[in-house]
Amino acid sequence: MSRRKLIAGAILLVVVTFVFTSGLFLYLLNLQTGDWASTFKFFRALQVVKSRYIEPVPMDTLMTGAVKGMINSLGDPHSIYMDAKLYKEFMIETEGSFGGVGIVLGVKDKVLTVVSPIEGTPGDKAGIKSGDQIIKIEGKDTKDMALDEAVSKIRGPEGTNVTLTIKRNQEIKDYTLTRSNIQIKTVAGKMLPDGIAYIRISMFNEMTGNDFSRKYQEMEKEGMKGLVLDLRDNPGGLLEESVRVAGKLVPKGPVVSVVTRDGTRETHYSKLEAVKYPLVVLVNGGSASASEIVAGAVQDTGAGTLVGVKTFGKGSVQTIMRLDGSTAMKLTIAKYLTPKDRSINGVGIEPDVKVEQAEGKEAAKDVQLDKAIEIMKGKLK
């Protein structure tokens, strides 16, 4: 066999192998014909950077950058790439404790915004409020900062400081906070006069459903005749736990429906035969996500009265998908609908009775809670 034929055969083998491998890859990704050019562009860029960049770059670094860029390109502040550190912190947070200053962040109107401070934490004690805009972290502008990057910068070792520049209305102020180990007790309550039980849920983590059931039973033993449920500044959390709480409050039927891109619907139900006690639910602009699921179910089923101001309006559902042993991505995979098929994403829930919280000298007075108690007394009569 001539040398020319050997070379031609080798080239043919390389081409066939490349076409087969590329075809298999595209098949596995379920790409359309029009996506081939974009996929080729990606591999071309990867090959050029890998071979021509002035310094050697580990393949893991390049692929991590590609994954982060892919997720960031979605333009969805709730879909993020989690490196090993962030993923570990997230898992600890949902289990009930994490390190930081105790503020839950979101993005509203493309601005990094405080969804709510967590009670008793450095952020809460410093006077940071729901709706505050964080415009700088340690002097760095947050305008183009990804949500996960902002969270990572604010968290840190216990005892260290972080400075946040916060805009509230037109006032801009620096807050220097000392980080602490945040232990989250999500459910608290007490018995008020006239048999009115007050239960507050600060967020929904893995313990919330059980803790709420225990507190609910405790209030029953103390003679509960009606319940005021406080979901103000509750940034949400685990959907399953909000369904468990709603299952103690709303009658048998749908609590929330989760609808995916292809229209598939998964509906979560309450099995409660009948509402046992009159109910008033307190909400505000810091009530988001899972707390809006509970509030929406209460409002749509008529199980209780919502008091306060309009909720945050986060009606999308995220899931955590592991990428390897230490990293993951949080991806928006669905929207949720209330029992009456309302989508509240970006809209929020209007309360049945609107009550603005007091400001200035009257701020120490909880006029929203006072109104809730007044309404409950009327229900009990």
C-alpha positions in Angstrom: 0.0 0.0 0.0 1.4 3.4 -1.0 2.2 6.1 1.5 -0.5 8.3 -0.1 -3.2 5.7 0.6 -2.1 5.4 4.2 -2.3 9.1 4.8 -5.7 9.3 3.0 -7.0 6.4 5.2 -5.7 8.0 8.4 -7.5 11.3 7.5 -10.7 9.5 6.6 -10.6 7.6 10.0 -10.1 10.9 11.9 -13.1 12.5 10.0 -15.4 9.5 10.5 -14.5 9.4 14.2 -15.1 13.1 14.6 -18.4 13.0 12.8 -19.6 9.9 14.8 -18.5 11.4 18.1 -20.1 14.8 17.3 -23.2 13.2 16.1 -23.5 11.1 19.2 -22.9 14.1 21.4 -25.5 16.2 19.6 -28.0 13.3 19.8 -27.5 13.0 23.5 -28.1 16.7 23.9 -31.2 16.4 21.7 -30.1 19.4 19.6 -31.9 20.6 16.6 -30.2 20.9 13.2 -29.9 24.7 13.6 -28.0 24.2 16.9 -25.0 22.5 15.2 -23.3 25.7 14.3 -23.5 27.1 17.9 -22.2 23.8 19.3 -19.3 23.8 16.8 -18.6 27.4 17.9 -18.4 26.3 21.5 -16.0 23.4 20.8 -13.9 25.7 18.6 -13.6 28.3 21.3 -12.7 25.6 23.8 -10.0 24.2 21.5 -8.5 27.6 20.8 -8.4 28.7 24.4 -7.0 25.4 25.5 -4.2 25.4 22.9 -3.4 29.1 22.3 -4.0 31.0 25.5 -0.7 32.4 26.9 -0.8 30.1 30.0 -2.0 26.6 30.4 -5.6 26.4 31.7 -7.0 23.3 33.4 -10.0 21.8 31.5 -12.0 21.9 34.7 -11.6 25.7 34.9 -12.8 26.2 31.4 -15.8 23.9 31.7 -16.8 25.5 35.0 -16.7 28.9 33.3 -18.8 27.6 30.5 -21.4 26.2 32.8 -21.6 29.4 34.8 -21.9 31.5 31.6 -24.6 29.2 30.4 -26.7 29.6 33.5 -26.0 33.3 33.7 -27.2 33.8 30.1 -30.7 32.7 31.2 -31.2 36.1 32.8 -32.9 34.5 35.8 -31.6 35.6 39.2 -33.0 32.4 40.8 -31.0 30.1 38.5 -27.4 29.9 39.7 -24.3 27.8 39.5 -23.1 26.5 42.9 -19.5 25.9 43.4 -18.4 23.5 46.2 -18.4 26.3 48.9 -21.8 27.7 47.9 -23.4 24.3 47.5 -22.2 23.3 51.0 -23.5 26.5 52.5 -26.9 26.1 50.8 -27.3 22.6 52.1 -26.4 23.7 55.6 -28.9 26.6 55.4 -31.8 24.4 54.5 -30.9 22.1 57.3 -31.2 25.0 59.8 -28.0 26.9 60.3 -25.4 28.8 58.3 -22.7 31.5 58.6 -23.4 35.1 57.7 -25.3 38.2 58.7 -28.8 36.8 58.4 -30.4 38.6 55.4 -32.1 36.8 52.6 -31.4 38.3 49.2 -33.3 38.5 45.9 -33.3 40.5 42.7 -36.1 42.9 42.1 -36.2 45.2 39.1 -32.7 44.0 38.4 -31.4 45.4 41.7 -30.0 43.3 44.6 -32.7 43.6 47.2 -33.2 42.4 50.8 -36.2 40.0 50.8 -36.1 39.9 54.5 -33.8 39.9 57.5 -33.9 36.8 59.7 -35.0 37.6 63.3 -32.4 38.0 65.9 -29.4 38.1 63.4 -26.8 40.8 62.9 -28.7 42.1 59.9 -32.0 42.3 61.8 -30.4 44.0 64.8 -28.7 46.6 62.6 -32.0 47.7 61.3 -31.8 46.3 57.7 -35.3 46.0 56.3 -37.2 44.2 53.6 -37.0 46.1 50.4 -33.6 47.7 51.1 -31.4 47.8 48.0 -27.8 46.7 48.4 -25.8 48.8 46.0 -22.3 47.9 47.2 -20.6 45.1 49.1 -17.3 46.0 50.6 -17.2 49.0 48.3 -17.8 46.9 45.1 -20.8 47.9 43.0 -23.5 45.2 42.8 -25.1 46.4 39.6 -23.8 43.5 37.5 -23.1 41.1 40.3 -24.8 37.7 40.2 -26.9 36.7 43.1 -24.7 33.8 44.1 -21.6 36.0 44.0 -23.3 38.6 46.3 -24.3 35.8 48.8 -20.8 34.5 48.8 -19.3 37.9 49.5 -21.6 38.6 52.4 -21.0 35.3 54.0 -17.8 34.5 55.8 -16.2 33.3 59.0 -17.9 34.1 62.3 -16.5 37.3 63.9 -15.4 39.0 60.7 -17.0 42.2 59.4 -18.7 43.0 56.1 -19.8 46.5 55.0 -23.0 46.8 53.0 -24.0 50.1 51.3 -27.8 50.2 51.4 -30.2 52.5 49.6 -33.6 52.9 51.3 -35.9 55.3 49.4 -33.4 58.1 48.5 -31.1 57.6 51.5 -27.8 55.8 51.1 -26.1 54.4 54.2 -23.2 52.1 55.1 -23.9 49.2 57.5 -20.9 47.4 58.9 -22.0 44.0 60.2 -20.2 41.4 62.2 -20.9 37.9 60.9 -22.1 35.2 63.2 -23.3 31.6 63.1 -26.9 31.9 62.1 -29.1 29.3 63.9 -32.5 29.3 62.5 -35.5 28.5 64.7 -38.3 28.9 62.1 -41.4 28.5 64.3 -42.3 30.5 67.5 -45.6 31.3 69.1 -47.5 32.4 72.2 -51.0 32.5 73.5 -52.7 35.9 73.4 -55.8 36.9 75.4 -59.2 35.6 74.4 -57.9 32.3 73.2 -56.1 33.8 70.2 -52.9 31.9 69.3 -50.1 33.7 67.6 -47.6 31.6 65.6 -44.8 33.1 63.5 -42.9 31.2 60.8 -39.6 33.0 59.8 -38.8 30.7 56.9 -39.4 27.2 55.6 -36.5 24.7 56.1 -36.5 20.9 56.7 -37.8 21.3 60.3 -40.6 23.8 59.7 -43.5 21.3 59.1 -42.8 19.3 62.2 -42.0 22.4 64.3 -45.3 24.0 63.2 -47.3 20.9 64.0 -45.8 20.8 67.5 -46.5 24.5 68.2 -50.0 24.1 66.8 -50.7 21.2 69.1 -49.2 23.2 72.0 -51.6 26.1 71.3 -54.6 23.7 71.1 -53.7 22.4 74.6 -53.6 25.9 75.9 -57.2 26.5 74.6 -56.7 28.0 71.1 -59.9 29.4 69.7 -58.4 31.2 66.7 -55.0 31.5 65.0 -53.0 34.5 63.8 -50.2 33.2 61.5 -47.4 35.7 60.9 -45.6 35.2 57.6 -44.2 38.7 57.3 -40.6 38.9 56.2 -40.7 35.1 55.5 -38.5 34.7 52.4 -39.8 31.1 51.7 -37.7 28.0 51.4 -38.8 24.4 50.8 -42.1 24.0 48.9 -42.8 20.6 50.6 -42.7 22.2 54.0 -45.1 25.0 53.0 -47.5 22.4 51.8 -47.3 20.6 55.2 -48.1 23.8 57.0 -51.0 24.6 54.6 -52.3 21.1 55.2 -53.1 22.1 58.8 -54.9 25.3 57.7 -56.9 24.9 54.5 -59.7 22.4 53.7 -59.3 19.2 51.6 -58.3 20.1 48.0 -55.4 21.7 46.1 -52.8 23.8 47.9 -50.5 24.6 45.0 -49.9 23.3 41.5 -46.4 23.2 40.0 -46.4 23.6 36.2 -43.4 22.8 34.1 -42.4 24.0 30.6 -44.2 21.3 28.8 -47.4 21.9 30.7 -47.0 19.0 33.1 -48.8 19.8 36.3 -48.1 18.4 39.7 -50.7 19.4 42.3 -50.1 19.2 46.1 -53.2 18.6 48.2 -54.5 19.2 51.7 -56.2 16.3 53.4 -57.8 18.4 56.1 -61.5 17.5 56.4 -62.5 20.9 57.7 -60.9 24.1 58.9 -60.8 23.8 62.7 -60.2 27.4 63.8 -60.7 31.0 62.4 -57.5 32.2 60.8 -55.8 35.5 60.0 -52.5 35.6 58.1 -50.1 38.5 58.3 -48.1 39.2 55.1 -45.9 42.0 53.7 -43.4 42.7 50.9 -40.9 40.3 52.5 -43.3 37.4 52.3 -42.0 35.4 49.3 -42.1 32.0 47.6 -43.1 29.3 50.0 -44.8 31.8 52.3 -46.8 33.0 49.3 -47.9 29.4 48.6 -49.5 29.3 52.1 -51.0 32.8 51.8 -52.4 32.1 48.4 -53.9 28.8 49.5 -55.6 30.5 52.5 -56.9 33.3 50.4 -58.2 31.2 47.5 -59.9 28.6 49.7 -61.4 31.2 52.0 -59.8 29.5 55.0 -58.7 32.8 56.5 -58.2 36.5 56.0 -54.9 38.1 54.8 -53.8 41.3 56.5 -50.9 43.6 55.7 -49.4 44.7 52.3 -48.7 43.1 49.0 -46.3 40.1 49.0 -43.0 39.9 47.2 -44.1 38.0 44.1 -41.8 35.0 43.6 -43.9 32.4 42.0 -41.2 30.2 40.4 -39.9 26.8 41.5 -36.3 25.9 41.6 -34.6 22.5 42.0 -31.1 21.6 42.9 -29.3 19.4 40.4 -26.0 17.9 41.3 -23.3 18.2 38.6 -20.7 16.2 40.3 -19.7 15.2 43.9 -19.3 18.8 45.1 -21.0 21.2 42.7 -24.6 21.8 41.6 -26.9 24.2 39.9 -30.1 25.7 41.1 -32.4 25.9 38.1 -35.9 27.3 37.7 -37.9 24.4 36.3 -41.5 25.5 36.9 -44.0 28.1 38.1 -46.5 27.5 40.8 -50.2 28.4 40.7 -52.5 29.0 43.6 -55.7 26.8 44.0 -57.5 29.2 41.7 -54.7 28.9 39.1 -53.3 32.3 39.8 -49.7 32.9 38.9 -48.2 35.5 41.3 -44.7 35.7 39.9 -43.6 39.3 39.7 -47.1 40.3 40.8 -47.5 39.3 44.4 -50.6 38.7 46.5 -52.8 41.6 47.6 -54.1 41.1 51.2 -57.8 41.1 51.9 -57.3 43.9 54.4 -54.5 46.4 53.6 -52.7 47.8 56.5 -49.4 49.7 56.2 -46.9 49.3 59.0 -46.3 52.4 61.1 -43.2 54.5 60.5 -41.3 57.1 62.5 -42.3 57.5 66.2 -45.1 55.0 65.7 -42.8 52.3 64.3 -42.7 50.5 67.7 -46.4 49.8 67.5 -47.4 46.8 65.4 -50.5 48.1 63.8 -50.7 45.1 61.4 -50.8 42.7 64.3 -53.3 44.9 66.1 -55.6 44.8 63.1 -55.2 41.0 62.8 -56.3 40.6 66.5 -59.2 43.0 65.9 -60.4 40.9 62.9 -59.9 37.7 64.9 -62.1 39.0 67.8 -64.8 39.7 65.2 -64.5 36.2 63.9 -64.8 34.7 67.3 -67.9 36.6 68.1 
